[in-house]
Amino acid sequence: MAYQVIRRGQITKREEDNRLTLERKLLVRWYGLELNRDKCIGCGICADQCPKEAIEHFPAEFKGIKALTRPSIDFDTEKCILCGECVSLCPLDALQMIIEKEEKVPVIEANVFATVTRKRW
């Protein structure tokens, strides 16, 4: 039986049903970032705007004209800092940031937003 040691402040990832949740537990605070896979269409806007490049975008796979998989995203817990930039930019509200049982977005509260995109359309 293998045990995973979780350090205080370390971000962990868990998946239940169609939800992917990143969690950071501190002594007095709990931070969470939740992705609702039912709402997410895999557009990749969040991955393009992430300041730490912590979101990986997986495009749809096709065989001829038939789609084998949907586009999707995943998070790298080693890079993510739970800033909430992805939450503020998601056009479908598929991402939600929760701090101590309240929905909050740190980049909106601090009034700091991305000014330039890395990817040119």
N, C-alpha and C positions, 0 to 999 in steps of 0.2 A: 504494500500500500504506500503510495507516494503522497507526501504532504507538501503543500505550498505555503511558504512563509511569506506573509504580507507585512510589509513595513508600514508604520504610521505615515500617512500622507501619500502612499503609493496608490496609483490609479489602477483599479481592477476592472475587468470587463466580464459581463455575464449576458447570456442570451436566454430569453424566455419567450415562447410563442413567436410573435413577429416583432418583438422589441429587443433592441440591443442597448444595454445600459453601461455607461462608464461611471464608476464611483470613486470618490476620494473621501476617506474618513479621517478626520483629524480629531484631536481631543475634544474640542468644543463645537466643531462644525461638520456638516455633511454636504458634499457637493455631488451633483449627479447630472449627467448629460444623457438624454434618452432619445433614441432613434426609433420612430414608428415605421417599420418596414412596409406596412400597408399603405401609408401615405406617400412614402418616398418613391419617386419615379426614376431615381438614379441620374439626374441631370448633371451632377458633378459641379455645380456652382459652389457648394461648400468646400469641395476639394481644391478648387482653383483659388479660393480666397483664404484658406487656412494659413495664418502667418507662420505656423510651425511645420507645415506640410505633414500634418498628422492624419490626414484623411486620404485614403486610397480609393480611387474610382475604378470600378470594373465595368467596362462597356459590355453591352449585350453581345452574345455569341450567336452567329448565324450559320445555318447550313442551307445554302441556296437562299431562298427567300423566307425560310422558316426560322423563327427565333428559338434558339435552344435555351437561353437564359435571359433573364431581365438584367438591365444595368443595375448596379448596386454600389454601395460605399461601405467601407470598413475603417475603423479607427486604430491607430498605433498608440497604445497606452504609454509607450516610452517617450513619445514626442508631444502628445496632447497636454495642454496646460489648463484646460477647461475655461478658456477666455470667453466663449460664447459667440465668437464672430460667426461661426457656421449657423447658429440659431437665428441670428439677426438677418441673415441673408437667404435663408431657405424660403423659396416662393410658395411652398405648400404646407408650411408649419409642421414638417415631419420631425423636426428636432425641437427638443424642449430642455431648458436648463433649470435645474431645481437646486436651490441653496436653502438648507434648513426648512424643508417642506413648503417653500414659497417659490413660485416661478419668477426667476430673475435672470437678467442677462448682463454680466459684468461690463461688456463693452458699451452697452446702451446707458447703464448707470453712470459710467465714467465719461460718457460722451466722446468716445474714440471709435472711429470706424476706418475701414480700409479706404484708401484714396486711389489706389492704382491696382489694376488687376495684373496678375502675372501672365495670364494666358490671353493672347490677342484673338478675338473672334473674327 
